[in-house]
Each structure stands twice: as C-alpha cells, then as structure tokens.
C-alpha cells in the first residue's frame, strides 16, 4: 500500500503529488473501528453497571 | 445559554444554520472529491469549488460570531473540571476535542483549497499553475488530501455519536435549539453551564 502519490517535475525529479488514495479505506475503517470499539465499551460498561446495581444475571 | 424553566436554549438559530450549512457543504465537498476517485464519473469541479467558497464564507462568519458574540473559551479551553464526572461546562471534553479536530481539518482544507483555485482556475481568478513549483503544489495537495481523509473519519464518528440514544438530546438541541436541564446533568455541571463556561 502506498502512502503518497508521486509525479515528476519538468526536470524529471520525483515530487509528491498528494496522499495515496489507498489510504481512503484506511480512514473509513478507522472510523468504523472507533464506532465498534465504543459500542463494545458501551455494552460492557452497561453490563457492569447493571451488575453493580444488582439487576444483572 | 439562558434558562427558561426546564428547557434551555443551547444553540441560537444562526449557530444551527452554521452547523447544518457546514454539514451540507462538507458532504458536497467530500462527495465531489472522493466519488470520482471511487470511479463515479461526473462534472465535479464546479460543485466542488463553489461548495468550498460557501464553506469558507461560513467559517469566516462562524469565527466572527464566536469571537464577538459568543464565548470561545467555552469551546476552546480545556480545564481540569472537564475531566470530572458530570463536570463539563457548556461542552463536554469529547465535544471540545471533536470541535478541535473539525477545526483543524476544515481550516487546512479551506486554506489549501483557496490556494489550489489558482492552479485549477475559476472564472474570477486566472489559472496560473506556474506560480508555485510542482513540489509546492504537491505539498499543498497533500495537506488538502489529509484534511479530506480526516474529514471522512470525523464524519463517521460525529454522526455515530450524534445518533446514539443517550446523546440524542444534543442532536435535538442542534435541530430545535433547546435542551432539557435534566438531560445536561448527566455530563454537565449546571453551575458552569449557567456561568457560560
């Protein structure tokens, strides 16, 4: 997976053209990972809260 | 934020208009920039730069309003109280961090986008790609791209937290302007809220 897009200037030197679009799915899945992580943390903390209040199984 | 019985005004109409205007323009900007990369071909450029200019105007108005009509410290300043349970002022620590992340992404995107207008050309600015070296344009484009990627991440996280049942009071406040004081007591210190902190 590339991190950057490259091109060449008029002298043939390699220059950065921007971010590689291979990183677009990375940004998307990083967002999904935060959401899933928070949903898991939320479910666990709610279960823990119910147990502490005596309402859990 | 002023109290009116149980219901409190959290966001004035102009601030809600700014929020939803920014949401629409950001959606247009990301759609017009990223859909062509994903293979959806259409005439994206005019929609992109017009949306970018609208976003620039919205950001300028927001900065002026925040500086002269609001208390920027309530959003920008992070204090020890923000880390305490139910100790937040008007905004929670998570909301302040989200604002900081959005501010970074949008300001980088706006500044680099305005510079890139000269490379691509618009009807009020003559195209002149030779005003900067290819390397300089590359760095400007790199920053613009990074802002876009950060925005993709932030939209997902922002929308997720906006629709969570326990956070829905904030979403309602962004739609109607008001929020119940009882909803705020979960995460906020009402004394700090009333002081405008």
Contacts between the chains, C-beta under 8 A, distances in Angstrom:
chain1	res1	chain2	res2	distance
A	4	B	142	7.1
A	7	B	134	6.8
A	7	B	138	7.2
A	8	B	134	7.9
A	9	B	133	6.9
A	9	B	134	4.1
A	9	B	135	6.7
A	10	B	134	7.5
A	15	B	133	8.0
A	15	B	134	4.7
A	15	B	135	4.5
A	15	B	138	4.9
A	16	B	135	7.0
A	16	B	138	3.8
A	16	B	139	6.5
A	16	B	141	8.0
A	16	B	142	5.7
A	17	B	138	5.1
A	17	B	141	6.3
A	17	B	142	7.9
A	18	B	138	6.7
A	18	B	141	4.0
A	18	B	142	5.1
A	18	B	144	7.4
A	18	B	145	4.5
A	19	B	142	5.8
A	19	B	145	3.7
A	19	B	146	5.9
A	19	B	149	6.5
A	21	B	37	5.1
A	23	B	149	5.8
A	24	B	34	6.7
A	24	B	37	6.7
A	24	B	38	7.9
A	24	B	149	6.7
A	24	B	152	7.0
A	26	B	149	7.7
A	27	B	149	4.1
A	27	B	150	7.3
A	27	B	152	4.4
A	27	B	153	4.8
A	28	B	152	5.9
A	28	B	153	7.7
A	28	B	156	7.1
A	30	B	153	5.4
A	31	B	152	6.8
A	31	B	153	4.5
A	31	B	154	7.7
A	31	B	155	7.5
A	31	B	156	3.1
A	31	B	157	5.5
A	31	B	160	8.0
A	32	B	156	6.6
A	34	B	153	7.9
A	34	B	156	7.6
A	34	B	157	5.3
A	34	B	160	7.8
A	35	B	156	6.5
A	35	B	157	6.8
A	35	B	160	4.7
A	38	B	160	7.4
